[in-house]
Amino acid sequence: MELIQIIILVLIIYIPVIVLISLIRALFSTRKGKAYAKEKFKDIFLHFFLELLNPFNWFL
């Protein structure tokens, strides 16, 4: 049961951090256009989110 609570806590903390990092990166790239900023946000978010889903990272 504690393992499930730890996983949920990590998700609650990690998801907002991912969104914040992606948002900051997208804000830096708004000079190149809105579409480019949206693309950067999506790329950064998916990269970090897929790292979260990597089971090898759970046990390190």
Beta strands, then each sheet from edge to edge (+ up, - down):
end
